Amino acid sequence: MFTLTHAGRADLHLFTGAPAKPVAVRDELLVKLQAVDVGDAHAVTKELMARLGRARAKLATYDRLLADMLDGRDDEAFERDSERIGPYLTLMGGRMYEQTNIRWCTAAIEVLSRRLRS
């Protein structure tokens, strides 16, 4: 097991106090969706379905990790009693990200499917 040194804790404290860099999203699938009206809607739909599958698999992994982390407690008990909350909050963000990905992919697939049928 690893432990933080005094100097490492000081550096980590400084790091967490500094502003985070803004996130830059570079997502090729978004570019393909932007151009889907003149592009290959079938191929883009296949890519969306693949992303949906990956998002579902990741969410299932995150759900297992959460169950292990909670160890039979509900979220409220964990938040109140846990010694460390950072990993829980990080996992919460990952779960929400994948849940959003699932909703978005599902909606985009439905829209493209309706347009391809008409």
C-alpha positions in Angstrom: 0.0 0.0 0.0 1.2 3.5 -0.7 0.9 6.5 1.6 1.4 10.2 0.9 4.4 11.9 2.4 4.1 15.2 4.2 5.5 17.0 1.1 3.1 15.0 -1.1 0.1 16.1 1.0 1.3 19.7 0.8 1.6 19.5 -3.0 -1.8 17.8 -3.3 -3.3 20.5 -1.1 -1.9 23.2 -3.5 -3.1 21.3 -6.5 -6.7 21.0 -5.3 -6.7 24.7 -4.4 -5.7 25.8 -7.9 -8.3 26.4 -10.7 -8.9 23.4 -12.9 -8.2 23.7 -16.6 -11.4 24.0 -18.7 -12.4 20.8 -20.4 -11.9 20.7 -24.2 -14.3 18.3 -25.9 -12.9 16.8 -29.1 -15.4 14.2 -30.1 -15.3 13.0 -33.7 -18.7 11.5 -33.5 -20.2 14.9 -32.8 -18.6 16.2 -36.0 -20.0 13.2 -37.9 -23.5 14.0 -36.5 -23.1 17.6 -37.5 -22.5 16.4 -41.0 -24.9 13.5 -41.1 -27.4 15.3 -43.5 -24.9 14.9 -46.3 -23.0 11.9 -44.8 -23.7 8.3 -44.2 -26.5 8.2 -41.7 -26.4 4.4 -41.5 -22.7 4.4 -40.5 -23.2 7.2 -38.0 -26.1 5.2 -36.5 -23.8 2.2 -36.1 -21.2 4.3 -34.4 -23.9 5.6 -32.0 -25.0 2.1 -31.3 -21.4 1.1 -30.5 -21.0 4.1 -28.2 -24.3 3.2 -26.5 -23.0 -0.4 -25.9 -19.7 1.0 -24.4 -21.6 3.4 -22.2 -23.9 0.7 -20.9 -20.9 -1.6 -20.1 -19.1 1.3 -18.3 -22.2 2.1 -16.3 -22.5 -1.5 -15.3 -18.9 -1.5 -14.1 -19.4 1.8 -12.2 -22.6 0.3 -10.6 -20.6 -2.7 -9.4 -17.9 -0.4 -8.0 -20.5 1.7 -6.2 -22.1 -1.4 -4.7 -18.7 -2.5 -3.4 -17.9 1.0 -2.1 -21.3 1.3 -0.3 -20.9 -2.2 1.2 -24.6 -2.5 2.1 -25.0 1.1 3.1 -27.3 3.6 1.4 -25.8 6.7 -0.2 -26.8 8.9 2.7 -25.1 6.7 5.3 -22.0 6.5 3.1 -21.8 10.2 2.6 -22.2 10.8 6.4 -19.9 8.1 7.7 -17.2 7.5 5.1 -13.7 8.5 5.9 -13.0 9.4 2.2 -15.7 11.0 0.0 -13.5 11.9 -3.1 -13.6 8.5 -4.8 -17.4 8.4 -4.2 -17.9 11.8 -5.8 -15.6 10.8 -8.8 -17.6 7.6 -9.3 -20.8 9.6 -9.1 -19.6 11.9 -11.9 -18.6 8.9 -14.0 -22.0 7.3 -13.5 -23.8 10.5 -14.4 -21.6 10.9 -17.5 -22.4 7.4 -18.8 -26.2 7.8 -17.9 -26.2 11.0 -20.0 -24.3 9.2 -22.8 -26.9 6.4 -22.8 -29.8 8.9 -23.0 -28.2 11.0 -25.7 -27.2 8.0 -27.9 -30.6 6.5 -27.5 -32.3 9.7 -28.5 -30.0 10.3 -31.5 -30.4 6.7 -32.7 -34.2 7.2 -32.5 -34.1 10.4 -34.5 -31.8 9.1 -37.2 -33.9 5.9 -37.4 -37.1 7.9 -38.0 -35.4 10.0 -40.7 -34.0 6.9 -42.4 -37.5 5.3 -42.6 -39.1 8.4 -44.2 
